[in-house]
Amino acid sequence: MKKIGIGIIGLGNIGSRLYKEIISKKKDIGLKTNTNINIVAISAKNLNKKRNFKVKKNIFYKNPLDITKKSNVNIVIELIGKSDGISKKIVERSLKNKKHVITANKALISKHGDYLTSIAEKNKVNLEFEAAVGGGIPVLRTIKEGLATNKILKVYGILNGTCNYILTEMESTKDSFKSVLKKAQNLGYAEPSNPKLDLNGYDAMAKIRILSSLAFNKKISNKKVLMEGIEDIETKDIDIANQLNLRIKLLGITEVINNKLFERVHPCLVKKDTYIANVNGVMNAVILDGDPVGESVLQGEGAGPGPTSSALMSDLLSILRGNIKFPFGIPSSKRKKVFSYDQNQNFNSLYMRFEVKDKPGVLSQITKQLAKYKISIARLIQIPDSKRKTASIIIITHKSKELYSSKCLKSFKSNKNVLKNPILIRLF
C-alpha cells in the first residue's frame, strides 16, 4: 500500500469535520484506493482553541506555508476560504512544490482558477475543488466525467442556501426580511457579522463562474455581469407572487447565446409547478441542460460541515486512485477566451412594483413612461392603502429589452408621486 501524507490547513467547522472523517474512515479509504493515508501536518489560527478532538502538537505548524514545503506531505487541503492573501499563497506554493491540492474555496477558484490550473498542469498534480460549488452535490464531477461527451447548453439553479432559506421562511411565516435574516444567523445559515456576500448574489456568482468554465470549456470570466441579491424583496412581493401562482427564487444562470457567454444572478419569479420552485429551505439544486442527455437535476444541501466534507472526501479519493486530471476537464491551452453577451440586449418579462401616492393621474404617469420605453403591460394590479393614502401598483410586462427596463426605472427617480425605488423581478 502506497503511503500518502496529508496536510490540512484550516480547522474551523469544516476542517475539524474533515479531520475526524479521515481518521475514522482510514481503513475504508485504504480498501478503496490501496493507500495508507496519514494526516502528517495541520495548521490553524489557534492551536489551543477548544475542539472536540485532540490536536497533535508534533504535527502542528504555526506558519501554514511551511506545510507546502514538507517532503512527507503529498496532498494539501486548503480550508481558509479567502480569494487572495494566504489562501492563494498556500495553493500556489503547494502546486509549485508538486503537491496535489484540494480546496472548498469558491472565491479563490473563481478569481484565480485559470492561473492555478496552469501551475497544476505544468507540475502534473491535481487541483480539486468539488466542494466549491453546491456543497455535497457532485455537480462539478458530473460535468467533468458523467456528462463529459455531452454538449452543455445551459446551467441554472439555486446556488445559495442562505438566500433560499430566507425566501422560503418569508413565504411560510410572513415575517420580514430582517426578521428572517436574524433567524438564519442564529441557526448558523448566515454569517453572524457580515452576511452581505450571500445576500447580494456574490457567492452564487462565484459558483456560476466556475460552472460556466467547466460547462462550456472556456476561461473563467471576469467581466462585470448582471448580479442582484434579495435584500430588497419584501413579504408584499412574496404574497403577490403567491396570488399569481409564482414563487421568488434567487437563481444563478449561465448559457451561451450566439457564441457569447451570458452569466447572471438575480431573483426570479418561477411558476409554482416547476421543479426549481419547490426546492426549499437551505437546499441547493442545479439543472444541467445537455445534448443528448436532456435535463439532469442534482439537489442536496449546499453548505455545512457534513455536505462540504463529503465533497472534500470525494476529491481525496479521486486523487488517491492515481489519476492526474485537468482541473477544468480539458487542457488550459484548449479552453477559449470568453466573450460576454450584452445583457442589455436580453429580453425578459418583468414584475414591477411601484409604491405611490394614491391620487388621480399617477397610474397614467407610470403607464406613459412604460410606453415611452417600449414596455407593454400584460397584467396590472392595484392595492390601495386608504389609511396612508398610498397604493401599490404591480405590473407584469410582456418581454422587454433589459436596456429599456433599466432606463425606465431610473426615470422614476424624479417623480415625487413614486415614494421609493420601484422593485423589479424578472420572470424565468
Contacts in CASP RR format, 6 or more apart in sequence:
PFRMAT RR
TARGET T0000
AUTHOR 0000-0000-0000
METHOD contacts of the structure
MODEL  1
MKKIGIGIIGLGNIGSRLYKEIISKKKDIGLKTNTNINIVAISAKNLNKK
RNFKVKKNIFYKNPLDITKKSNVNIVIELIGKSDGISKKIVERSLKNKKH
VITANKALISKHGDYLTSIAEKNKVNLEFEAAVGGGIPVLRTIKEGLATN
KILKVYGILNGTCNYILTEMESTKDSFKSVLKKAQNLGYAEPSNPKLDLN
GYDAMAKIRILSSLAFNKKISNKKVLMEGIEDIETKDIDIANQLNLRIKL
LGITEVINNKLFERVHPCLVKKDTYIANVNGVMNAVILDGDPVGESVLQG
EGAGPGPTSSALMSDLLSILRGNIKFPFGIPSSKRKKVFSYDQNQNFNSL
YMRFEVKDKPGVLSQITKQLAKYKISIARLIQIPDSKRKTASIIIITHKS
KELYSSKCLKSFKSNKNVLKNPILIRLF
1 30 0 8 1.000
1 34 0 8 1.000
1 35 0 8 1.000
1 36 0 8 1.000
2 34 0 8 1.000
2 35 0 8 1.000
2 36 0 8 1.000
3 35 0 8 1.000
3 36 0 8 1.000
3 38 0 8 1.000
4 35 0 8 1.000
4 36 0 8 1.000
4 37 0 8 1.000
4 38 0 8 1.000
4 74 0 8 1.000
4 75 0 8 1.000
4 320 0 8 1.000
5 37 0 8 1.000
5 38 0 8 1.000
5 39 0 8 1.000
5 40 0 8 1.000
5 41 0 8 1.000
5 72 0 8 1.000
5 73 0 8 1.000
5 74 0 8 1.000
5 75 0 8 1.000
6 22 0 8 1.000
6 37 0 8 1.000
6 38 0 8 1.000
6 39 0 8 1.000
6 40 0 8 1.000
6 41 0 8 1.000
6 73 0 8 1.000
6 74 0 8 1.000
6 75 0 8 1.000
6 76 0 8 1.000
6 77 0 8 1.000
6 316 0 8 1.000
7 39 0 8 1.000
7 40 0 8 1.000
7 41 0 8 1.000
7 42 0 8 1.000
7 67 0 8 1.000
7 73 0 8 1.000
7 75 0 8 1.000
7 76 0 8 1.000
7 77 0 8 1.000
8 15 0 8 1.000
8 18 0 8 1.000
8 19 0 8 1.000
8 39 0 8 1.000
8 41 0 8 1.000
8 42 0 8 1.000
8 43 0 8 1.000
8 77 0 8 1.000
8 79 0 8 1.000
9 42 0 8 1.000
9 43 0 8 1.000
9 44 0 8 1.000
9 64 0 8 1.000
9 67 0 8 1.000
9 76 0 8 1.000
9 77 0 8 1.000
9 78 0 8 1.000
9 79 0 8 1.000
9 80 0 8 1.000
9 90 0 8 1.000
10 42 0 8 1.000
10 43 0 8 1.000
10 44 0 8 1.000
10 45 0 8 1.000
10 64 0 8 1.000
10 78 0 8 1.000
10 79 0 8 1.000
10 80 0 8 1.000
11 19 0 8 1.000
11 42 0 8 1.000
11 43 0 8 1.000
11 44 0 8 1.000
11 49 0 8 1.000
11 51 0 8 1.000
11 55 0 8 1.000
11 79 0 8 1.000
12 44 0 8 1.000
12 79 0 8 1.000
13 304 0 8 1.000
13 305 0 8 1.000
14 79 0 8 1.000
14 104 0 8 1.000
14 304 0 8 1.000
14 305 0 8 1.000
14 308 0 8 1.000
14 309 0 8 1.000
14 312 0 8 1.000
15 77 0 8 1.000
15 79 0 8 1.000
15 305 0 8 1.000
15 309 0 8 1.000
16 51 0 8 1.000
16 52 0 8 1.000
16 53 0 8 1.000
16 305 0 8 1.000
17 305 0 8 1.000
17 306 0 8 1.000
17 308 0 8 1.000
17 309 0 8 1.000
18 77 0 8 1.000
18 79 0 8 1.000
18 309 0 8 1.000
18 312 0 8 1.000
18 313 0 8 1.000
19 39 0 8 1.000
19 42 0 8 1.000
19 53 0 8 1.000
20 53 0 8 1.000
21 309 0 8 1.000
21 313 0 8 1.000
22 29 0 8 1.000
22 37 0 8 1.000
22 39 0 8 1.000
22 313 0 8 1.000
22 316 0 8 1.000
23 39 0 8 1.000
23 53 0 8 1.000
25 313 0 8 1.000
26 37 0 8 1.000
26 38 0 8 1.000
29 35 0 8 1.000
29 37 0 8 1.000
29 316 0 8 1.000
29 317 0 8 1.000
29 320 0 8 1.000
30 36 0 8 1.000
30 37 0 8 1.000
30 320 0 8 1.000
32 317 0 8 1.000
33 317 0 8 1.000
33 320 0 8 1.000
33 321 0 8 1.000
35 320 0 8 1.000
37 320 0 8 1.000
39 59 0 8 1.000
40 59 0 8 1.000
40 70 0 8 1.000
40 72 0 8 1.000
40 73 0 8 1.000
41 59 0 8 1.000
41 61 0 8 1.000
41 67 0 8 1.000
41 70 0 8 1.000
41 72 0 8 1.000
41 73 0 8 1.000
42 55 0 8 1.000
42 56 0 8 1.000
42 59 0 8 1.000
42 60 0 8 1.000
42 61 0 8 1.000
43 60 0 8 1.000
43 61 0 8 1.000
43 62 0 8 1.000
43 63 0 8 1.000
43 64 0 8 1.000
43 66 0 8 1.000
43 67 0 8 1.000
44 55 0 8 1.000
44 60 0 8 1.000
47 55 0 8 1.000
47 57 0 8 1.000
47 60 0 8 1.000
47 62 0 8 1.000
61 67 0 8 1.000
64 80 0 8 1.000
64 86 0 8 1.000
64 90 0 8 1.000
65 86 0 8 1.000
65 89 0 8 1.000
65 90 0 8 1.000
65 93 0 8 1.000
67 73 0 8 1.000
67 76 0 8 1.000
67 90 0 8 1.000
67 94 0 8 1.000
68 76 0 8 1.000
68 90 0 8 1.000
68 93 0 8 1.000
68 94 0 8 1.000
68 97 0 8 1.000
68 99 0 8 1.000
69 93 0 8 1.000
69 97 0 8 1.000
73 99 0 8 1.000
74 99 0 8 1.000
74 100 0 8 1.000
75 99 0 8 1.000
75 100 0 8 1.000
75 101 0 8 1.000
75 102 0 8 1.000
75 316 0 8 1.000
75 319 0 8 1.000
76 90 0 8 1.000
76 91 0 8 1.000
76 94 0 8 1.000
76 99 0 8 1.000
76 100 0 8 1.000
76 101 0 8 1.000
76 102 0 8 1.000
77 101 0 8 1.000
77 102 0 8 1.000
77 103 0 8 1.000
77 312 0 8 1.000
77 316 0 8 1.000
78 87 0 8 1.000
78 90 0 8 1.000
78 91 0 8 1.000
78 94 0 8 1.000
78 101 0 8 1.000
78 102 0 8 1.000
78 103 0 8 1.000
78 105 0 8 1.000
78 108 0 8 1.000
79 103 0 8 1.000
79 104 0 8 1.000
79 105 0 8 1.000
80 86 0 8 1.000
80 87 0 8 1.000
80 90 0 8 1.000
80 105 0 8 1.000
81 87 0 8 1.000
81 103 0 8 1.000
81 104 0 8 1.000
81 105 0 8 1.000
81 107 0 8 1.000
81 108 0 8 1.000
82 88 0 8 1.000
82 105 0 8 1.000
82 107 0 8 1.000
82 108 0 8 1.000
83 105 0 8 1.000
83 107 0 8 1.000
83 108 0 8 1.000
83 110 0 8 1.000
83 111 0 8 1.000
83 112 0 8 1.000
84 108 0 8 1.000
84 111 0 8 1.000
84 112 0 8 1.000
87 103 0 8 1.000
87 105 0 8 1.000
87 108 0 8 1.000
88 108 0 8 1.000
88 112 0 8 1.000
91 101 0 8 1.000
91 103 0 8 1.000
91 105 0 8 1.000
91 108 0 8 1.000
91 116 0 8 1.000
91 127 0 8 1.000
92 116 0 8 1.000
92 119 0 8 1.000
94 101 0 8 1.000
95 101 0 8 1.000
95 116 0 8 1.000
95 119 0 8 1.000
95 120 0 8 1.000
95 123 0 8 1.000
95 125 0 8 1.000
95 127 0 8 1.000
96 119 0 8 1.000
96 123 0 8 1.000
98 123 0 8 1.000
98 124 0 8 1.000
98 125 0 8 1.000
99 125 0 8 1.000
100 125 0 8 1.000
100 126 0 8 1.000
100 127 0 8 1.000
100 128 0 8 1.000
100 319 0 8 1.000
101 116 0 8 1.000
101 120 0 8 1.000
101 125 0 8 1.000
101 126 0 8 1.000
101 127 0 8 1.000
101 128 0 8 1.000
102 128 0 8 1.000
102 129 0 8 1.000
102 131 0 8 1.000
102 312 0 8 1.000
102 315 0 8 1.000
102 316 0 8 1.000
102 319 0 8 1.000
103 109 0 8 1.000
103 127 0 8 1.000
103 128 0 8 1.000
103 129 0 8 1.000
103 131 0 8 1.000
103 132 0 8 1.000
104 129 0 8 1.000
104 131 0 8 1.000
104 132 0 8 1.000
104 135 0 8 1.000
104 308 0 8 1.000
104 311 0 8 1.000
104 312 0 8 1.000
105 129 0 8 1.000
105 132 0 8 1.000
106 129 0 8 1.000
106 132 0 8 1.000
106 133 0 8 1.000
106 203 0 8 1.000
106 206 0 8 1.000
106 207 0 8 1.000
106 210 0 8 1.000
107 206 0 8 1.000
108 116 0 8 1.000
109 116 0 8 1.000
109 129 0 8 1.000
109 132 0 8 1.000
109 206 0 8 1.000
109 210 0 8 1.000
110 132 0 8 1.000
110 205 0 8 1.000
110 206 0 8 1.000
110 207 0 8 1.000
110 209 0 8 1.000
110 210 0 8 1.000
110 220 0 8 1.000
111 206 0 8 1.000
111 220 0 8 1.000
111 222 0 8 1.000
113 127 0 8 1.000
113 220 0 8 1.000
113 327 0 8 1.000
114 219 0 8 1.000
114 220 0 8 1.000
114 332 0 8 1.000
114 335 0 8 1.000
116 127 0 8 1.000
116 327 0 8 1.000
117 127 0 8 1.000
117 326 0 8 1.000
117 327 0 8 1.000
117 328 0 8 1.000
117 332 0 8 1.000
118 332 0 8 1.000
120 126 0 8 1.000
120 127 0 8 1.000
120 327 0 8 1.000
121 326 0 8 1.000
121 327 0 8 1.000
121 331 0 8 1.000
121 332 0 8 1.000
124 324 0 8 1.000
125 324 0 8 1.000
126 318 0 8 1.000
126 319 0 8 1.000
126 323 0 8 1.000
126 324 0 8 1.000
126 325 0 8 1.000
126 327 0 8 1.000
127 327 0 8 1.000
128 315 0 8 1.000
128 318 0 8 1.000
128 319 0 8 1.000
128 327 0 8 1.000
129 140 0 8 1.000
129 210 0 8 1.000
129 315 0 8 1.000
129 327 0 8 1.000
130 136 0 8 1.000
130 138 0 8 1.000
130 140 0 8 1.000
130 141 0 8 1.000
130 311 0 8 1.000
130 312 0 8 1.000
130 314 0 8 1.000
130 315 0 8 1.000
131 308 0 8 1.000
131 311 0 8 1.000
131 312 0 8 1.000
131 315 0 8 1.000
132 140 0 8 1.000
132 206 0 8 1.000
132 207 0 8 1.000
132 210 0 8 1.000
133 139 0 8 1.000
133 140 0 8 1.000
133 159 0 8 1.000
133 207 0 8 1.000
133 210 0 8 1.000
133 211 0 8 1.000
133 286 0 8 1.000
134 159 0 8 1.000
134 207 0 8 1.000
134 284 0 8 1.000
134 286 0 8 1.000
134 300 0 8 1.000
134 302 0 8 1.000
134 303 0 8 1.000
134 307 0 8 1.000
134 311 0 8 1.000
135 284 0 8 1.000
135 300 0 8 1.000
135 301 0 8 1.000
135 302 0 8 1.000
135 303 0 8 1.000
135 304 0 8 1.000
135 307 0 8 1.000
135 308 0 8 1.000
135 310 0 8 1.000
135 311 0 8 1.000
136 300 0 8 1.000
136 301 0 8 1.000
136 302 0 8 1.000
136 306 0 8 1.000
136 307 0 8 1.000
136 308 0 8 1.000
136 310 0 8 1.000
136 311 0 8 1.000
137 284 0 8 1.000
137 286 0 8 1.000
137 298 0 8 1.000
137 299 0 8 1.000
137 300 0 8 1.000
137 302 0 8 1.000
137 307 0 8 1.000
137 311 0 8 1.000
138 298 0 8 1.000
138 311 0 8 1.000
138 314 0 8 1.000
139 211 0 8 1.000
139 286 0 8 1.000
139 288 0 8 1.000
139 298 0 8 1.000
140 210 0 8 1.000
140 211 0 8 1.000
140 214 0 8 1.000
141 314 0 8 1.000
141 318 0 8 1.000
142 288 0 8 1.000
142 296 0 8 1.000
142 298 0 8 1.000
143 152 0 8 1.000
143 211 0 8 1.000
143 214 0 8 1.000
143 215 0 8 1.000
143 288 0 8 1.000
144 214 0 8 1.000
144 325 0 8 1.000
144 328 0 8 1.000
144 329 0 8 1.000
147 288 0 8 1.000
147 290 0 8 1.000
147 293 0 8 1.000
147 296 0 8 1.000
148 329 0 8 1.000
150 290 0 8 1.000
150 291 0 8 1.000
150 292 0 8 1.000
150 293 0 8 1.000
151 290 0 8 1.000
151 291 0 8 1.000
152 215 0 8 1.000
152 216 0 8 1.000
152 288 0 8 1.000
152 289 0 8 1.000
152 290 0 8 1.000
153 255 0 8 1.000
153 256 0 8 1.000
153 289 0 8 1.000
153 290 0 8 1.000
153 291 0 8 1.000
154 253 0 8 1.000
154 254 0 8 1.000
154 255 0 8 1.000
154 288 0 8 1.000
154 289 0 8 1.000
154 290 0 8 1.000
155 208 0 8 1.000
155 211 0 8 1.000
155 212 0 8 1.000
155 215 0 8 1.000
155 253 0 8 1.000
155 254 0 8 1.000
155 255 0 8 1.000
155 286 0 8 1.000
155 287 0 8 1.000
155 288 0 8 1.000
155 289 0 8 1.000
156 251 0 8 1.000
156 252 0 8 1.000
156 253 0 8 1.000
156 254 0 8 1.000
156 255 0 8 1.000
156 276 0 8 1.000
156 286 0 8 1.000
156 287 0 8 1.000
157 251 0 8 1.000
157 252 0 8 1.000
157 253 0 8 1.000
157 276 0 8 1.000
157 284 0 8 1.000
157 285 0 8 1.000
157 286 0 8 1.000
157 287 0 8 1.000
158 164 0 8 1.000
158 249 0 8 1.000
158 250 0 8 1.000
158 251 0 8 1.000
158 252 0 8 1.000
158 276 0 8 1.000
158 279 0 8 1.000
158 283 0 8 1.000
158 284 0 8 1.000
158 285 0 8 1.000
159 203 0 8 1.000
159 204 0 8 1.000
159 207 0 8 1.000
159 208 0 8 1.000
159 252 0 8 1.000
159 265 0 8 1.000
159 284 0 8 1.000
159 286 0 8 1.000
160 198 0 8 1.000
160 201 0 8 1.000
160 203 0 8 1.000
160 204 0 8 1.000
160 250 0 8 1.000
160 284 0 8 1.000
161 189 0 8 1.000
161 198 0 8 1.000
161 281 0 8 1.000
161 282 0 8 1.000
161 283 0 8 1.000
161 284 0 8 1.000
161 302 0 8 1.000
161 303 0 8 1.000
162 184 0 8 1.000
162 189 0 8 1.000
162 190 0 8 1.000
162 195 0 8 1.000
162 198 0 8 1.000
162 199 0 8 1.000
162 203 0 8 1.000
162 282 0 8 1.000
162 303 0 8 1.000
163 198 0 8 1.000
163 199 0 8 1.000
163 201 0 8 1.000
163 204 0 8 1.000
163 229 0 8 1.000
163 230 0 8 1.000
163 250 0 8 1.000
164 249 0 8 1.000
164 250 0 8 1.000
164 279 0 8 1.000
164 280 0 8 1.000
164 281 0 8 1.000
164 282 0 8 1.000
164 283 0 8 1.000
164 284 0 8 1.000
165 180 0 8 1.000
165 184 0 8 1.000
165 189 0 8 1.000
165 281 0 8 1.000
165 282 0 8 1.000
166 177 0 8 1.000
166 180 0 8 1.000
166 181 0 8 1.000
166 184 0 8 1.000
166 190 0 8 1.000
166 199 0 8 1.000
166 230 0 8 1.000
167 230 0 8 1.000
167 233 0 8 1.000
167 238 0 8 1.000
167 248 0 8 1.000
167 249 0 8 1.000
167 250 0 8 1.000
168 280 0 8 1.000
168 281 0 8 1.000
169 175 0 8 1.000
169 180 0 8 1.000
169 183 0 8 1.000
169 184 0 8 1.000
169 281 0 8 1.000
170 176 0 8 1.000
170 177 0 8 1.000
170 180 0 8 1.000
170 233 0 8 1.000
170 235 0 8 1.000
170 238 0 8 1.000
171 238 0 8 1.000
171 242 0 8 1.000
171 247 0 8 1.000
171 248 0 8 1.000
173 180 0 8 1.000
174 235 0 8 1.000
174 239 0 8 1.000
175 183 0 8 1.000
175 235 0 8 1.000
176 234 0 8 1.000
176 235 0 8 1.000
177 230 0 8 1.000
177 231 0 8 1.000
177 233 0 8 1.000
177 234 0 8 1.000
177 235 0 8 1.000
181 190 0 8 1.000
181 195 0 8 1.000
181 199 0 8 1.000
184 190 0 8 1.000
184 195 0 8 1.000
185 191 0 8 1.000
185 192 0 8 1.000
185 195 0 8 1.000
189 282 0 8 1.000
189 303 0 8 1.000
190 198 0 8 1.000
190 199 0 8 1.000
191 197 0 8 1.000
191 198 0 8 1.000
196 202 0 8 1.000
197 203 0 8 1.000
199 229 0 8 1.000
199 230 0 8 1.000
199 231 0 8 1.000
200 227 0 8 1.000
200 228 0 8 1.000
200 229 0 8 1.000
200 231 0 8 1.000
201 227 0 8 1.000
201 228 0 8 1.000
201 229 0 8 1.000
201 250 0 8 1.000
201 265 0 8 1.000
202 227 0 8 1.000
204 250 0 8 1.000
204 252 0 8 1.000
204 265 0 8 1.000
205 225 0 8 1.000
205 227 0 8 1.000
205 252 0 8 1.000
205 263 0 8 1.000
205 265 0 8 1.000
207 252 0 8 1.000
208 252 0 8 1.000
208 253 0 8 1.000
208 254 0 8 1.000
208 263 0 8 1.000
208 264 0 8 1.000
208 265 0 8 1.000
209 220 0 8 1.000
209 221 0 8 1.000
209 263 0 8 1.000
210 220 0 8 1.000
211 254 0 8 1.000
211 286 0 8 1.000
212 218 0 8 1.000
212 220 0 8 1.000
212 221 0 8 1.000
212 254 0 8 1.000
212 261 0 8 1.000
212 263 0 8 1.000
212 338 0 8 1.000
213 219 0 8 1.000
213 220 0 8 1.000
213 221 0 8 1.000
213 328 0 8 1.000
213 335 0 8 1.000
214 328 0 8 1.000
214 329 0 8 1.000
215 254 0 8 1.000
215 288 0 8 1.000
216 254 0 8 1.000
216 256 0 8 1.000
216 261 0 8 1.000
217 328 0 8 1.000
217 329 0 8 1.000
217 330 0 8 1.000
217 334 0 8 1.000
217 335 0 8 1.000
217 336 0 8 1.000
218 261 0 8 1.000
218 335 0 8 1.000
218 336 0 8 1.000
218 337 0 8 1.000
218 338 0 8 1.000
219 335 0 8 1.000
219 336 0 8 1.000
219 337 0 8 1.000
219 338 0 8 1.000
220 338 0 8 1.000
221 261 0 8 1.000
221 263 0 8 1.000
221 338 0 8 1.000
221 340 0 8 1.000
223 338 0 8 1.000
223 340 0 8 1.000
225 263 0 8 1.000
225 264 0 8 1.000
225 265 0 8 1.000
225 340 0 8 1.000
225 343 0 8 1.000
226 263 0 8 1.000
226 264 0 8 1.000
226 265 0 8 1.000
226 266 0 8 1.000
226 343 0 8 1.000
226 402 0 8 1.000
227 264 0 8 1.000
227 265 0 8 1.000
227 266 0 8 1.000
228 265 0 8 1.000
228 266 0 8 1.000
228 267 0 8 1.000
229 250 0 8 1.000
229 265 0 8 1.000
229 266 0 8 1.000
229 267 0 8 1.000
230 248 0 8 1.000
230 250 0 8 1.000
230 267 0 8 1.000
232 421 0 8 1.000
232 423 0 8 1.000
233 248 0 8 1.000
233 267 0 8 1.000
233 423 0 8 1.000
233 425 0 8 1.000
234 423 0 8 1.000
236 353 0 8 1.000
236 392 0 8 1.000
237 248 0 8 1.000
237 351 0 8 1.000
237 353 0 8 1.000
237 423 0 8 1.000
237 425 0 8 1.000
238 248 0 8 1.000
240 351 0 8 1.000
240 353 0 8 1.000
240 381 0 8 1.000
240 394 0 8 1.000
241 247 0 8 1.000
241 248 0 8 1.000
241 269 0 8 1.000
241 351 0 8 1.000
244 269 0 8 1.000
244 379 0 8 1.000
244 396 0 8 1.000
245 271 0 8 1.000
245 272 0 8 1.000
245 273 0 8 1.000
246 269 0 8 1.000
246 270 0 8 1.000
246 271 0 8 1.000
246 272 0 8 1.000
246 277 0 8 1.000
246 427 0 8 1.000
247 269 0 8 1.000
247 270 0 8 1.000
247 271 0 8 1.000
247 272 0 8 1.000
247 277 0 8 1.000
248 267 0 8 1.000
248 268 0 8 1.000
248 269 0 8 1.000
248 270 0 8 1.000
248 425 0 8 1.000
249 267 0 8 1.000
249 268 0 8 1.000
249 270 0 8 1.000
249 276 0 8 1.000
249 277 0 8 1.000
249 279 0 8 1.000
249 428 0 8 1.000
250 265 0 8 1.000
250 266 0 8 1.000
250 267 0 8 1.000
250 268 0 8 1.000
251 265 0 8 1.000
251 266 0 8 1.000
251 267 0 8 1.000
251 268 0 8 1.000
251 270 0 8 1.000
251 276 0 8 1.000
251 428 0 8 1.000
252 264 0 8 1.000
252 265 0 8 1.000
252 266 0 8 1.000
253 262 0 8 1.000
253 263 0 8 1.000
253 264 0 8 1.000
253 265 0 8 1.000
253 428 0 8 1.000
254 261 0 8 1.000
254 262 0 8 1.000
254 263 0 8 1.000
254 264 0 8 1.000
255 261 0 8 1.000
255 262 0 8 1.000
256 262 0 8 1.000
256 341 0 8 1.000
257 341 0 8 1.000
258 341 0 8 1.000
259 339 0 8 1.000
260 339 0 8 1.000
260 340 0 8 1.000
260 341 0 8 1.000
260 342 0 8 1.000
261 338 0 8 1.000
261 339 0 8 1.000
261 340 0 8 1.000
261 341 0 8 1.000
262 340 0 8 1.000
262 341 0 8 1.000
262 343 0 8 1.000
262 346 0 8 1.000
263 340 0 8 1.000
264 343 0 8 1.000
266 426 0 8 1.000
267 425 0 8 1.000
267 426 0 8 1.000
268 425 0 8 1.000
268 426 0 8 1.000
268 427 0 8 1.000
268 428 0 8 1.000
269 351 0 8 1.000
269 425 0 8 1.000
269 426 0 8 1.000
269 427 0 8 1.000
269 428 0 8 1.000
270 276 0 8 1.000
270 277 0 8 1.000
270 427 0 8 1.000
270 428 0 8 1.000
271 277 0 8 1.000
272 278 0 8 1.000
275 285 0 8 1.000
275 287 0 8 1.000
275 297 0 8 1.000
276 285 0 8 1.000
276 287 0 8 1.000
279 285 0 8 1.000
279 299 0 8 1.000
282 301 0 8 1.000
282 302 0 8 1.000
282 303 0 8 1.000
283 299 0 8 1.000
283 300 0 8 1.000
283 301 0 8 1.000
283 302 0 8 1.000
284 299 0 8 1.000
284 300 0 8 1.000
284 301 0 8 1.000
284 302 0 8 1.000
284 303 0 8 1.000
285 297 0 8 1.000
285 298 0 8 1.000
285 299 0 8 1.000
285 300 0 8 1.000
286 297 0 8 1.000
286 298 0 8 1.000
286 299 0 8 1.000
287 295 0 8 1.000
287 296 0 8 1.000
287 297 0 8 1.000
287 298 0 8 1.000
288 295 0 8 1.000
288 296 0 8 1.000
288 297 0 8 1.000
288 298 0 8 1.000
289 295 0 8 1.000
290 296 0 8 1.000
300 307 0 8 1.000
301 307 0 8 1.000
318 325 0 8 1.000
326 332 0 8 1.000
328 335 0 8 1.000
343 402 0 8 1.000
344 401 0 8 1.000
344 402 0 8 1.000
344 403 0 8 1.000
344 406 0 8 1.000
345 401 0 8 1.000
345 402 0 8 1.000
345 403 0 8 1.000
346 401 0 8 1.000
346 402 0 8 1.000
347 399 0 8 1.000
347 400 0 8 1.000
347 401 0 8 1.000
347 402 0 8 1.000
348 399 0 8 1.000
348 400 0 8 1.000
348 402 0 8 1.000
348 405 0 8 1.000
348 426 0 8 1.000
348 427 0 8 1.000
349 378 0 8 1.000
349 396 0 8 1.000
349 397 0 8 1.000
349 398 0 8 1.000
349 399 0 8 1.000
349 400 0 8 1.000
349 426 0 8 1.000
349 427 0 8 1.000
350 375 0 8 1.000
350 395 0 8 1.000
350 396 0 8 1.000
350 397 0 8 1.000
350 400 0 8 1.000
350 405 0 8 1.000
350 424 0 8 1.000
350 425 0 8 1.000
350 426 0 8 1.000
350 427 0 8 1.000
351 394 0 8 1.000
351 395 0 8 1.000
351 396 0 8 1.000
351 423 0 8 1.000
351 424 0 8 1.000
351 425 0 8 1.000
351 426 0 8 1.000
351 427 0 8 1.000
352 394 0 8 1.000
352 395 0 8 1.000
352 396 0 8 1.000
352 397 0 8 1.000
352 409 0 8 1.000
352 422 0 8 1.000
352 423 0 8 1.000
352 424 0 8 1.000
353 392 0 8 1.000
353 393 0 8 1.000
353 394 0 8 1.000
353 395 0 8 1.000
353 422 0 8 1.000
353 423 0 8 1.000
354 366 0 8 1.000
354 392 0 8 1.000
354 393 0 8 1.000
354 394 0 8 1.000
354 395 0 8 1.000
354 412 0 8 1.000
354 418 0 8 1.000
354 422 0 8 1.000
355 390 0 8 1.000
355 391 0 8 1.000
355 392 0 8 1.000
355 418 0 8 1.000
355 419 0 8 1.000
355 420 0 8 1.000
355 422 0 8 1.000
356 362 0 8 1.000
356 363 0 8 1.000
356 366 0 8 1.000
356 390 0 8 1.000
356 391 0 8 1.000
356 392 0 8 1.000
356 393 0 8 1.000
356 417 0 8 1.000
356 418 0 8 1.000
356 419 0 8 1.000
357 389 0 8 1.000
357 390 0 8 1.000
357 391 0 8 1.000
357 417 0 8 1.000
357 419 0 8 1.000
358 384 0 8 1.000
358 385 0 8 1.000
358 386 0 8 1.000
358 389 0 8 1.000
358 390 0 8 1.000
358 391 0 8 1.000
359 389 0 8 1.000
359 417 0 8 1.000
362 391 0 8 1.000
362 393 0 8 1.000
362 417 0 8 1.000
363 382 0 8 1.000
363 393 0 8 1.000
365 415 0 8 1.000
365 417 0 8 1.000
366 393 0 8 1.000
366 395 0 8 1.000
366 412 0 8 1.000
366 418 0 8 1.000
367 377 0 8 1.000
369 408 0 8 1.000
369 411 0 8 1.000
369 412 0 8 1.000
370 376 0 8 1.000
370 377 0 8 1.000
370 395 0 8 1.000
370 397 0 8 1.000
370 408 0 8 1.000
372 408 0 8 1.000
372 411 0 8 1.000
373 400 0 8 1.000
373 404 0 8 1.000
373 405 0 8 1.000
373 407 0 8 1.000
373 408 0 8 1.000
373 411 0 8 1.000
374 400 0 8 1.000
374 401 0 8 1.000
374 404 0 8 1.000
375 397 0 8 1.000
375 398 0 8 1.000
375 400 0 8 1.000
375 404 0 8 1.000
375 405 0 8 1.000
375 408 0 8 1.000
376 397 0 8 1.000
376 398 0 8 1.000
376 400 0 8 1.000
377 395 0 8 1.000
377 396 0 8 1.000
377 397 0 8 1.000
377 398 0 8 1.000
378 396 0 8 1.000
378 397 0 8 1.000
378 398 0 8 1.000
379 395 0 8 1.000
379 396 0 8 1.000
380 393 0 8 1.000
380 394 0 8 1.000
380 395 0 8 1.000
380 396 0 8 1.000
381 392 0 8 1.000
381 393 0 8 1.000
381 394 0 8 1.000
381 395 0 8 1.000
382 391 0 8 1.000
382 392 0 8 1.000
382 393 0 8 1.000
382 394 0 8 1.000
383 391 0 8 1.000
383 392 0 8 1.000
383 394 0 8 1.000
384 390 0 8 1.000
384 391 0 8 1.000
385 391 0 8 1.000
385 392 0 8 1.000
390 419 0 8 1.000
396 427 0 8 1.000
397 405 0 8 1.000
405 424 0 8 1.000
409 421 0 8 1.000
409 422 0 8 1.000
409 424 0 8 1.000
412 418 0 8 1.000
412 421 0 8 1.000
412 422 0 8 1.000
413 421 0 8 1.000
END
